[in-house]
């Protein structure tokens, strides 16, 4: 029938093999491994080895090419269970499938007894700085991010991947990775802004001198995004006026620099807080908190909307996004207006992502390597034009980066003040806590004061008839106008700027009388109208200054006849 060759001896994976017989032994080794992993056809055929050679840039790695029999595919070999079986049978702790474009009949494996990527890779300034200088500062810039299997730098190529998404849980090296991108962009002469309301932008403080803008405040975060989107529209118009497809094609004397916007904890930033119902609530402090939550949610919605627009429209304007997040949920990304932000970005997944994270975070998760060793900074990088690769991100402290940026001039800061959302009128209320009931009164001795020069009106005698001496009462001071409660001069308050909760909503107010309120009767101790409106003793809101009685309601929604204080 046929001849059978029988090999007897040590396990091939454990034996010392002569170089001349290495390919033959390796073929036997993998043949048994494919069979063990059930990567065989109905006729018991296994992939056939075509070639074996060391990786040119990293001799620790061996490259194996196999011809696939009909019935076995590259996708079958990529299955985690199959790869684990192959690693166990061959003794290769590191075994990865590499795509060969336009050749589905060939399987390429990279193999090594140990993981060939170092557990820590310090930032290589000697390699990175010349690379940035030679490829920047325009859309051809390549920002070095770390080292790959072959030992060469893995780069973020702006020309093919204008935006980037970096995912990593706490402790995976996400912040250090963002700093690596910041250094590359600053070294290339880009304008860089950092938005981080979650951690108040504390991580990048050493970079502050060279940043165009940094903030840990939610309102300022919205302002930065509005400022940037305004720049995007200006640059798009500038391109159109000069017949340019991007800012890199503009004349050098009017060409603006590229911009990198980094938003850390992006998806967390988009999750709005639940707004409790204000129905039946009269406590001004509670109502103020409700309004603050509404304002924060409005800022989050604006940030999401503008980020989506930048992702779609800003490539020709030279504006690029780097979004950092701990988790990525498909529904969260789809909720961003436009819904296609994820399709316009490269991805870097740090740590040991599960299948669900890979499916949500990568465009082609089936082709991505499965990480079996994940020190801090290890991840999977997938650009928009190439398959996913394993890499170790480069690391340097923020202070070290700052030392290497010392030769650059400090950056002029963006003026974002006009884009900061105005505070709602309700936020101008100050809740004053009264002294506890029963607190001892403080006695002040006025006997030593010379009051002979004071011009006391005879009208005070009327008050004395009511049982109180005018000398015992201090005159009520005229309150100073509060600028926060005044409408902008020659400018109406827009629906967006004004809070849905008017000041008058804090305490129920009666209809304005047509005539001034009558004076309090003898012994009343004050104005009856004031007493009718008095809130709970626990919280006393300070109201705006009172205009003349009978005037029209103020632009802020408070009837102008309300007394200046309770």
Steps between C-alpha positions, in 0.01 A plus 500: 500500500729778621817564697501634854798674656539445874709740712606387847678704767468814711208740476603732215420803712743383768789368284811673375469488122770549236443808290486290180209296638318783682233554234429127474461460875290814525265368232454177699446701814228717346337208320438332836392831651245567222356153550478555878318829442262325255616725216464220246279418205262206474789312336734580792696754301684771695659826387824438310810701584634711215782690668663577833736791572600734783334842515755736347461776760467268801681163484314380811193462279459229236269547201311191377297496177252216436282406205144445625309196376144551382277491806742676739508883511710769667196583711491142632861531616426834671242346730629543859455132582690393186787742568527380859526141375770598251701682770477202732595245234791698351641653817478850354375734775467770237305404188314750284318488169597769251283602206644471150305744281313343208621148581240308706660164413820572697534492878785703653598442862746698712644279772736541793578295812440813710319823425747701287360840600666652809285540810603865520613726218643839595425785263774504238563871446797424270265319260182700554623858466663453156194307378266780611725763344512314169126428473336800675349748545216433255272210417799277417604501867566161657491506881703214655288321761698187594681187383359207301597137463774582252658754735425798276280794612124468468380840379175692480497601133284814478469477121301175520359519855405859586334415834577249773312320776700369799331251733642375825390431855680655797854363522540411132709806408235709326611832647864435409389416146310830471813682619703327228262640236507846662880509483504396134243763400672779697840405359347527149380855574132419532252681723385257769204525739421259783152451647461290814209589734531165678854550637519878463782472241748433781704245304622745235591797718873476404397561135301815582751753365473357147127418495253725319235417760450265796204460730338274753179704506189383316389845382850581376512163326191595303653841427819342361298276267290796381817701438656216304191441288495870416860461379398199294236702316745787441759263358248324276403842360868590458561181304203574277616855436840375378382186323693279746396152605661540844693759699824332394433622145460866606776757442753480780443858617131435580520131591384432858659231713337165562304456822472197731207484743534242778190412701566256782225281651291587196217250530464571874473867411203422276297322768255758628390509861142417589300817564259467791152642466450853630126454534389628839854597605537844657840463670725741305811293566340188352369695203843655446656150492239387247584794277872430532441140389298619200778741403765226531295265283458775241879544489548126457253491212677793333840331538366180343344684208806713425736204533295311243514795261875538538545129431307532176594845373842596635742282305559759227518770769795329669316436828544156656343318795654265754230361728588307814256275681497206737215314338336519161136420457362484147178668611695788655689569178188469290328754724742770381324712237597373158565147624812442289774631729642153569531434126729803460757401761790266558499306827745403771374246756718471810504211746335163443172577323235231484312414186218746574749786545680404180172475310397847621842662467648358180384518141620147424519312831529160331838598354637640826766316699401342832721632777637236736739730687387849605748711699413868546502670160433185293224538245351440159534776241272515197528779245232580245694339215696212658423201716537492877845438649632439850717777642660631818442872544801716576528658841654813648386712791323827427793682657742327261288601203499858631881501515516396134252774406698774674649619169151586367339840565202516731163487324256792506175384658169495317242758605200283582327735744227605258407135443454411868127437565345775709379401842126475534323766700404245765864436577529861620299416810698463816345284768569648844473275800357688804643469846365204696194572710600596849841640410610762756456859385797730495458829688675808359556799728432823306519734805849613416410614148444872432178524296453875537581560132237256374197661337212293634162557334193577704333221303672262733260609769226315318694185541544580865120516537492137400711402800846513338747783518654614173834511670477125554478420128769531239377644168460232235790539252424529130630178345760513224382363162621145438652483149416131473132585521501780245415430139781576255481857377318539168481126477221258574566174676475220249315182571830313506663739748205529740425221739169318457446584868431872548588665828135543581458121503703470819216637716134523387422865431158669491386724220658847502272757668395805305584723795789495746450254785351660816716551804493237773253564782621594845677211669530292185876517520542536125335498160201262471586420142852404606368269765261334255790415271744384767659163420587222741734625773770251390582683175466870430565596135637847432286666234595765244473872581147634475414754229224757543162350592265434217762470229501222240656158577878487460659309208612227743147391581472659846219758551670829565285585796634216714683643804878486494528246781285275717 
